[in-house]
Amino acid sequence: MFEAEASVFQKAGIKIGADQTETEERLLAEALAAFPVNLRNNALEMARLYAVLFSFENHVREFIRQTLSENEGVDWIDKLPQKVKQHAETRQQTAHQDSWLEGEKTDLLGFLDFGHLAQVILNKWEHFESIIPSQHWLKQRMDELEKSRNFIAHNRMLLPSEFQRMYMYIADWNRVVGL
C-alpha cells in the first residue's frame, strides 16, 4: 500500500504499519537524555515554535513563487531585485562549493534571507496588493517575525509573550493570505 493511501486510513483512526510516533519520541528522548532537564524542556518548546516558523517561512517562499510565476512568467526569477538575486546566487554558489553539505540547492528562493522575502513582495507590490492589506501590514509582521526568527536560529530562548506574538502574526497571515 502506498503511503498516501495509508495516510487516509490512518486519519480515519485505522492503524496501518508501525506506529512511528512512539519510536520518534523514544529516539528524541535518548538523544536529549545527556542534557539537563531545563535545557531539554526549553529545546522541546523551541522545537515546536521552530516547526511553525519553518512552515510559515517556506509558505511565504511558495506564495512568492506562485504569485510571480503567474504574473511575470517562467523567467520571474530573473526579474527579482538585482541585489537580492545576487545575494541568493552567492549563497547558492557557496552551498555548491560545500559539496559535503547535502540538501536542497536548486531553489534560489531558499537562499534568500527571511528579510529579503518582504523586500521581494514590496518590490513587486503590484502583484501582491490585491492579496496583502498594505505594505505597512506586511512590513510590521515580517519585521517582528524576523527578529524572533533570528533569536530562534541562534538558539536563544524566547519568552512566552514572544511565542504568542509569533503565533498571532502567523495566524494573521494565514487568515489574510491563506495557505
N, C-alpha and C positions, 0 to 999 in steps of 0.2 A: 504494500500500500504506500502511496506517495505521501510525503509529509503534509502537503496541502490538504489532502483528503483526510488524513489522520487528525489534523487540527480542527476540522469541522466536527468530528465525533468527540474530540476532547473538550471542545467548547460546550458541547451538549452534556458533558459530565460522564462520558463513557471513557474508561481507561483503555488506552492502546499503547502497547510498548512499555518501556521502562519509564518510570517517573523520574525525570532528571532534576526536579526541584530539590528533592532530598539530597541527591548526590552533589549538586552545586552548593547547597548550603553547607554540607559537611566539608567539601573541599575549601570553601571560603573560611570556615571556622578553623580548619587546620592551618591554612596559610596565615591567618591572623593570630593564631594561638601564642606566638612568641612575643607579642606586643602587650603592653599594659592595657587593662580593661578600658580605661578612659580613652586611649587612642583608638582602640577597636570600635568603641561606640561612636566616637566622632567620625571615624572613617566610614562607617556604615551610614551614618546620617548624611555625610557629604556625598557618598556614592549615589544615593537616591537623587539628590539635587543635581549632581553631575549628569545623571541619565536624562533628567528632564531638560537640562541645558543643552546637552549633546543633541537631543531630538529637535529642540527648538532651532538651534543654530543651523542644523542641516536642513530643516524645513525651510528656513529663510533662504538658504542657498538654492534649494529646489524651486522655491517661489520665484526667485530672480531668474533662474534658468528658464523656467516655463514662460514667464511673462516676456522676457526679452526675445526668446526664440519665436514666440508668436507674433511679436510686434516688429522685430528687426531682422528676422530670418535666421538661416543657419549660421551665418557669419557674425552673429550678435557679439560673440566674444571678442572679435577684432575691433568692435566699436566701444569697448569699455574705456573709461578714462585712462589715458596713457600711463600715468604714474602708478595707478592701481594695478594695471595689467603688467607693467614691468616688475613691480614688487612680487606679484604672484609667479611670474615666469622665473625670476631669480630664485625664489624659494623652491620652485618645482625642479629647476636645474640642480640645486643643492641636494634635493631628495634623490635624484637620479645618480648623482655622484656618490652618495652614501648607499652604495649598492647592497650593503648588508642590511639596510633598513627596508623591511618589506611592508607592503601596504599599498593603498590606492595612490597612484602617482599621475594618473592621466587627467583628472578633473581639475582644471585650472582654478575654478571657484573654491575648491578645497584648500588652496594655498593662500587665499585672502585672509587677512586678519578679520576678526569679528567687526571691528570698527569700519573696515572697508565695505562691509555689506550695506550699511546705511549710506555710505558715500555713493555707491553704485546706484542705489534706489533714488537718492536725491539728484544725482547727475542725469538720470533717465526718468525724471519725475513725470513727464507727460504720459508714460506707460503705466504708472502706478497711482496717479492722483485719483482715479475713479474707484480705487480699492482702499487706499490708506487715507484716513480722515484729513491729515495735514502733515506738512513737513515737521512742524513743531512736535506733533504727537509722536511721529516716528523717532525723531532725534532724541526726545526726552526718554522714551523707553529704551532705545538701543544704547544710549549713553549710560543709563543706570545699569542695564543688564551687563554691559561690557565691564564696568567696574567690579561688579560681583563675580562675573565670569573670570576675570583676571585673578581675583582672590582665590577662587577655586582651582584655577590652573596652576597656581603656585602653592597649593596645598595648605592654604590658611583657612582656619575655621571661621565661618560666618555666624553671626548672631541670629536667633530665631526671627527677629524682625526683618532681617535681610532675606531669609528664606521666603517669608510671606510677601515681601515686595517682588521678588523674582516670580513667584507663583502668580501674583496679581498681574504683573506686566505680561507674562506669557499667556495668561487667561484672556487679557485684553486683546492681545494679538490674535489668538485663536477665535475669539468672538467676532472680531472685525474682519480679519483677513481670511480666517478659516484654515482648515487643514486639508 
